[in-house]
């Protein structure tokens, strides 16, 4: 596997891992384990940054080679990245709410 397929799978992997960390962080905060929640948020952020790095490679390829062939795999990768970003924002807010409640 190479090219856009490889980059798409990398984005899916990194951003999927980020999303999982953000969901686990919410669960940890719900249980009152704020140290773990913050650790998971940091781990998720690292994965999210890697997903963005790969996304940047796709953008560079398109800038150099013209149009990128859009397929379902790439659309899924983009969707994973966007949902990870939204979940990161929501997780941070929910963790803050749980801190205030407890």
C-alpha positions as YAML, in Angstrom:
chain: A
units: angstrom
residues:
- id: 1
  name: UNK
  ca: [0.00, 0.00, 0.00]
- id: 2
  name: UNK
  ca: [1.29, 3.44, -0.84]
- id: 3
  name: UNK
  ca: [0.26, 6.92, -1.80]
- id: 4
  name: UNK
  ca: [-3.10, 8.32, -0.84]
- id: 5
  name: UNK
  ca: [-4.35, 4.98, 0.52]
- id: 6
  name: UNK
  ca: [-1.45, 4.71, 2.97]
- id: 7
  name: UNK
  ca: [-1.84, 8.32, 4.09]
- id: 8
  name: UNK
  ca: [-5.59, 7.83, 4.50]
- id: 9
  name: UNK
  ca: [-5.09, 4.77, 6.68]
- id: 10
  name: UNK
  ca: [-2.50, 6.64, 8.75]
- id: 11
  name: UNK
  ca: [-4.94, 9.49, 9.29]
- id: 12
  name: UNK
  ca: [-7.68, 7.04, 10.27]
- id: 13
  name: UNK
  ca: [-5.37, 5.31, 12.72]
- id: 14
  name: UNK
  ca: [-3.97, 8.44, 14.38]
- id: 15
  name: UNK
  ca: [-7.30, 10.24, 14.60]
- id: 16
  name: UNK
  ca: [-9.15, 7.12, 15.71]
- id: 17
  name: UNK
  ca: [-6.63, 6.70, 18.52]
- id: 18
  name: UNK
  ca: [-7.04, 10.35, 19.44]
- id: 19
  name: UNK
  ca: [-10.81, 9.96, 19.60]
- id: 20
  name: UNK
  ca: [-10.50, 6.90, 21.83]
- id: 21
  name: UNK
  ca: [-8.23, 8.80, 24.21]
- id: 22
  name: UNK
  ca: [-10.67, 11.71, 24.39]
- id: 23
  name: UNK
  ca: [-13.59, 9.36, 25.15]
- id: 24
  name: UNK
  ca: [-11.54, 7.59, 27.83]
- id: 25
  name: UNK
  ca: [-10.59, 10.98, 29.29]
- id: 26
  name: UNK
  ca: [-14.26, 11.85, 29.70]
- id: 27
  name: UNK
  ca: [-14.88, 8.53, 31.46]
- id: 28
  name: UNK
  ca: [-11.90, 9.11, 33.78]
- id: 29
  name: UNK
  ca: [-13.17, 12.58, 34.67]
- id: 30
  name: UNK
  ca: [-16.62, 11.17, 35.33]
- id: 31
  name: UNK
  ca: [-15.00, 8.83, 37.87]
- id: 32
  name: UNK
  ca: [-13.08, 11.76, 39.41]
- id: 33
  name: UNK
  ca: [-9.66, 10.65, 38.11]
- id: 34
  name: UNK
  ca: [-8.60, 14.01, 36.73]
- id: 35
  name: UNK
  ca: [-4.91, 13.17, 36.54]
- id: 36
  name: UNK
  ca: [-5.75, 10.24, 34.26]
- id: 37
  name: UNK
  ca: [-8.14, 12.40, 32.28]
- id: 38
  name: UNK
  ca: [-5.43, 14.98, 31.64]
- id: 39
  name: UNK
  ca: [-2.95, 12.25, 30.74]
- id: 40
  name: UNK
  ca: [-5.40, 10.81, 28.22]
- id: 41
  name: UNK
  ca: [-6.11, 14.24, 26.77]
- id: 42
  name: UNK
  ca: [-2.38, 14.79, 26.28]
- id: 43
  name: UNK
  ca: [-1.99, 11.38, 24.65]
- id: 44
  name: UNK
  ca: [-4.96, 12.10, 22.41]
- id: 45
  name: UNK
  ca: [-3.49, 15.44, 21.45]
- id: 46
  name: UNK
  ca: [-0.23, 13.74, 20.39]
- id: 47
  name: UNK
  ca: [-2.18, 11.34, 18.17]
- id: 48
  name: UNK
  ca: [-4.28, 14.20, 16.82]
- id: 49
  name: UNK
  ca: [-1.15, 16.17, 15.92]
- id: 50
  name: UNK
  ca: [0.23, 13.15, 14.05]
- id: 51
  name: UNK
  ca: [-3.03, 12.86, 12.13]
- id: 52
  name: UNK
  ca: [-2.72, 16.52, 11.18]
- id: 53
  name: UNK
  ca: [0.88, 15.97, 10.12]
- id: 54
  name: UNK
  ca: [-0.24, 13.26, 7.70]
- id: 55
  name: UNK
  ca: [-3.07, 15.50, 6.50]
- id: 56
  name: UNK
  ca: [-0.46, 18.15, 5.78]
- id: 57
  name: UNK
  ca: [1.39, 15.66, 3.58]
- id: 58
  name: UNK
  ca: [-1.79, 15.16, 1.55]
- id: 59
  name: UNK
  ca: [-2.15, 18.91, 1.12]
- id: 60
  name: UNK
  ca: [1.48, 19.19, 0.01]
- id: 61
  name: UNK
  ca: [0.99, 16.38, -2.50]
- id: 62
  name: UNK
  ca: [-2.01, 18.12, -3.96]
- id: 63
  name: UNK
  ca: [-0.15, 21.41, -4.16]
- id: 64
  name: UNK
  ca: [2.68, 19.71, -6.05]
- id: 65
  name: UNK
  ca: [0.73, 17.30, -8.25]
- id: 66
  name: UNK
  ca: [-2.60, 18.98, -8.82]
- id: 67
  name: UNK
  ca: [-5.91, 17.40, -7.91]
- id: 68
  name: UNK
  ca: [-6.06, 14.56, -5.39]
- id: 69
  name: UNK
  ca: [-8.21, 11.58, -6.28]
- id: 70
  name: UNK
  ca: [-11.04, 11.63, -3.76]
- id: 71
  name: UNK
  ca: [-12.32, 8.21, -2.72]
- id: 72
  name: UNK
  ca: [-14.38, 6.82, 0.14]
- id: 73
  name: UNK
  ca: [-11.26, 6.00, 2.16]
- id: 74
  name: UNK
  ca: [-10.03, 9.60, 2.03]
- id: 75
  name: UNK
  ca: [-13.50, 10.90, 2.90]
- id: 76
  name: UNK
  ca: [-13.54, 8.57, 5.91]
- id: 77
  name: UNK
  ca: [-10.08, 9.78, 6.95]
- id: 78
  name: UNK
  ca: [-11.20, 13.40, 6.76]
- id: 79
  name: UNK
  ca: [-14.34, 12.56, 8.75]
- id: 80
  name: UNK
  ca: [-12.24, 10.87, 11.45]
- id: 81
  name: UNK
  ca: [-10.03, 13.95, 11.72]
- id: 82
  name: UNK
  ca: [-12.97, 16.33, 12.03]
- id: 83
  name: UNK
  ca: [-14.78, 14.19, 14.57]
- id: 84
  name: UNK
  ca: [-11.58, 13.86, 16.63]
- id: 85
  name: UNK
  ca: [-11.26, 17.64, 16.71]
- id: 86
  name: UNK
  ca: [-14.87, 18.12, 17.81]
- id: 87
  name: UNK
  ca: [-14.56, 15.40, 20.44]
- id: 88
  name: UNK
  ca: [-11.37, 17.00, 21.78]
- id: 89
  name: UNK
  ca: [-13.21, 20.28, 22.34]
- id: 90
  name: UNK
  ca: [-16.21, 18.57, 23.94]
- id: 91
  name: UNK
  ca: [-13.99, 16.37, 26.14]
- id: 92
  name: UNK
  ca: [-12.12, 19.39, 27.48]
- id: 93
  name: UNK
  ca: [-15.40, 21.08, 28.35]
- id: 94
  name: UNK
  ca: [-16.85, 17.97, 30.00]
- id: 95
  name: UNK
  ca: [-13.71, 17.43, 32.05]
- id: 96
  name: UNK
  ca: [-13.91, 21.03, 33.22]
- id: 97
  name: UNK
  ca: [-17.58, 20.56, 34.18]
- id: 98
  name: UNK
  ca: [-16.78, 17.38, 36.13]
- id: 99
  name: UNK
  ca: [-14.02, 19.23, 37.98]
- id: 100
  name: UNK
  ca: [-16.44, 21.96, 39.00]
- id: 101
  name: UNK
  ca: [-19.11, 19.48, 40.08]
- id: 102
  name: UNK
  ca: [-16.72, 17.45, 42.21]
...
